[in-house]
Amino acid sequence: MTHLAVMRRIRSWLVYPLVLLPPLALLAAAWWWGQEEKARDERFDRFITEASRRYQIDALLIRAVVWRESDFDPSALGLAGERGLMQVREPAAQEWADAERIENFRPTDLLDPRTNILAGSWYLARAISRWPDADRAEVFGLAEYNAGRTHARRWARDLPQPVAAAFIEQIDFPTTKQYILDILDRRELYRTEPELPVYRLLWGKVTGYWWRWQERRQIQRIKEAQD
């Protein structure tokens, strides 16, 4: 074999690592990030369990709401004054504090993970309890949690029976409709796959970011229309 042929073969061998290293590095980074995000998602489970027992609400539903509202970021702030993991607003939090007889409650307390999950779960449980005749009360409660009681009642007004499937069809806020479907899907995913695969986790992050951005756009449009 000539010297030139040897050099060509060596160059051809060097091509393989140069081609393979970038995708392998990307996969490794994605796996590492997914593991970090999975640990992050689970670190509030003890507060979710406490709230579930205290307010008689499905723990997996609470966890799905936390995922959808803030992506497990306890410092998340919304455009309409929402704070923390479950994006609770000050009036709702104050109602919770009054109901629990908590003195000296401050809005900044909502940035505490335990306080936020308790306040948000109480508010969601109350919303769900207002629909005792519904076939799936959590669907109506989620609509109320996201868009307010007035809109939830408007969407249910013309229904002969409070049936969740028909109710969802009446929702004329695309982000609220998707909000409910996302949370229900996420709860089912938590139920069927307790050890969430990394690729599902990463896809959930991407879609969650998209719909939270869409919600912010909707809120901004409403504010601009009011000005």
C-alpha positions in Angstrom: 0.0 0.0 0.0 1.4 3.3 -1.0 1.9 6.2 1.4 -0.8 8.2 -0.4 -3.3 5.3 0.0 -2.5 5.0 3.7 -3.1 8.7 4.2 -6.4 8.5 2.4 -7.5 5.6 4.6 -6.6 7.5 7.7 -8.5 10.5 6.6 -11.6 8.3 5.9 -11.4 6.8 9.4 -11.2 10.3 10.9 -14.5 11.2 9.1 -16.5 8.8 11.2 -15.9 10.3 14.6 -16.4 13.8 13.2 -19.8 12.8 11.8 -20.9 10.7 14.8 -19.7 12.9 17.6 -22.2 15.9 17.2 -25.4 13.7 17.2 -24.0 11.5 20.0 -23.1 14.7 22.1 -26.6 16.0 21.4 -28.3 12.8 22.5 -26.1 12.7 25.7 -27.0 16.3 26.5 -30.7 15.7 25.9 -30.6 12.6 28.2 -28.7 14.5 30.9 -31.2 17.4 30.7 -34.1 15.0 30.7 -32.8 13.4 33.9 -32.4 16.8 35.5 -35.9 17.9 34.5 -37.3 14.6 35.8 -35.8 15.1 39.2 -37.0 18.7 39.2 -40.5 17.6 38.4 -40.6 15.2 41.3 -39.2 17.5 44.0 -42.5 18.9 45.0 -44.3 15.6 45.3 -44.5 15.7 49.1 -46.4 19.0 48.9 -48.7 17.7 46.2 -49.4 14.6 48.4 -50.2 16.9 51.3 -52.5 19.0 49.3 -54.2 16.0 47.8 -55.0 14.5 51.2 -56.0 17.8 52.7 -58.4 18.9 49.9 -59.5 15.5 48.6 -58.2 16.0 45.1 -56.3 13.7 42.8 -52.6 14.2 43.4 -51.8 13.4 39.7 -54.3 16.1 38.7 -52.5 18.6 40.9 -49.1 17.6 39.5 -50.4 17.9 35.9 -51.7 21.4 36.7 -48.3 22.4 38.1 -46.7 21.1 35.0 -49.1 23.0 32.7 -49.1 26.3 34.7 -45.4 26.8 35.5 -43.4 23.8 34.3 -42.4 23.3 38.0 -40.9 26.7 38.3 -41.7 28.1 41.8 -40.7 31.6 40.8 -42.9 31.8 37.7 -44.8 35.0 37.2 -47.8 35.5 34.9 -48.9 38.6 33.0 -52.1 38.9 35.0 -50.4 38.7 38.4 -50.3 34.9 38.7 -47.5 33.6 40.9 -45.6 30.4 41.6 -46.1 26.8 40.7 -49.9 26.8 40.2 -50.0 30.4 39.0 -52.3 31.6 41.8 -53.5 35.2 41.8 -53.6 37.3 45.0 -57.4 37.4 45.4 -57.7 33.6 45.2 -54.8 33.1 47.6 -56.3 35.5 50.1 -59.6 33.5 50.0 -57.6 30.4 50.8 -55.7 32.2 53.6 -59.0 33.4 55.1 -60.6 29.9 54.8 -57.6 28.4 56.5 -57.4 31.3 59.1 -53.9 32.1 58.1 -52.9 35.5 59.5 -50.4 38.0 58.0 -50.6 36.3 54.6 -48.6 38.2 51.9 -48.7 37.8 48.1 -45.0 37.0 48.1 -45.8 33.9 50.1 -47.1 32.4 46.9 -43.5 32.0 45.8 -43.1 29.4 48.5 -43.8 26.0 46.8 -45.8 24.5 49.7 -47.9 27.6 50.2 -48.6 27.9 46.4 -49.6 24.2 46.0 -51.9 24.3 49.0 -53.5 27.6 47.9 -53.9 26.4 44.2 -55.2 23.0 45.2 -57.8 24.5 47.5 -58.9 26.8 44.8 -59.1 24.0 42.2 -60.9 21.7 44.6 -63.5 24.4 45.3 -64.0 24.9 41.5 -64.5 21.2 41.0 -66.9 20.9 43.9 -69.2 23.4 42.2 -70.0 20.8 39.5 -71.4 17.9 41.5 -73.8 16.8 38.7 -71.2 16.7 36.0 -69.9 13.4 34.6 -66.4 14.6 34.9 -66.3 17.5 37.4 -62.6 18.0 37.0 -63.1 19.2 33.4 -65.5 21.9 34.5 -63.2 22.8 37.4 -60.2 23.1 35.2 -62.1 25.4 32.9 -63.0 27.6 35.9 -59.5 27.5 37.2 -58.1 28.7 33.9 -60.7 31.1 32.5 -62.8 32.0 35.6 -66.2 31.0 36.9 -68.1 33.4 34.6 -66.8 31.9 31.4 -67.2 28.3 32.7 -70.9 28.9 33.5 -71.4 30.5 30.1 -70.0 27.5 28.3 -72.2 25.2 30.4 -75.3 27.3 30.2 -76.9 25.8 27.1 -76.0 22.1 27.9 -79.0 19.9 28.6 -76.7 17.9 30.9 -73.3 18.8 32.3 -71.4 16.3 30.1 -67.7 17.0 29.8 -67.3 16.2 26.1 -70.1 18.5 25.1 -68.8 21.2 27.5 -65.3 21.2 25.9 -66.9 21.7 22.5 -68.6 24.9 23.9 -65.3 26.4 25.0 -64.5 29.3 22.6 -61.1 30.1 24.1 -58.6 27.8 22.2 -56.0 28.1 24.9 -58.5 27.1 27.6 -59.7 24.1 25.6 -56.1 23.0 25.0 -55.2 23.7 28.6 -57.8 21.2 29.8 -56.9 18.5 27.2 -53.2 18.9 28.0 -53.8 18.5 31.8 -56.0 15.4 31.3 -53.4 13.9 28.9 -50.6 14.6 31.3 -52.5 13.1 34.3 -53.1 10.0 32.2 -49.5 9.9 31.3 -48.5 10.1 35.0 -51.0 7.3 35.8 -49.9 4.9 33.0 -46.1 5.7 33.0 -44.9 6.6 36.6 -41.3 6.4 35.3 -41.8 9.0 32.6 -39.5 8.3 29.6 -37.0 11.1 28.9 -38.3 11.6 25.3 -41.9 12.1 26.6 -40.6 14.5 29.2 -38.7 16.6 26.6 -41.7 16.7 24.3 -43.9 17.8 27.1 -41.5 20.6 27.8 -41.7 21.8 24.2 -45.5 21.7 23.9 -45.9 23.3 27.4 -43.7 26.2 26.4 -45.7 26.7 23.2 -49.1 26.8 24.9 -48.0 29.0 27.7 -46.7 31.4 25.1 -50.1 31.3 23.4 -51.9 32.0 26.7 -49.7 35.0 27.3 -50.5 36.3 23.8 -54.3 35.8 24.5 -54.0 37.7 27.8 -52.0 40.5 26.1 -54.7 40.8 23.4 -57.4 41.0 26.0 -55.5 43.7 27.9 -55.0 45.7 24.7 -58.7 45.5 23.9 -59.6 46.9 27.3 -57.2 49.9 27.0 
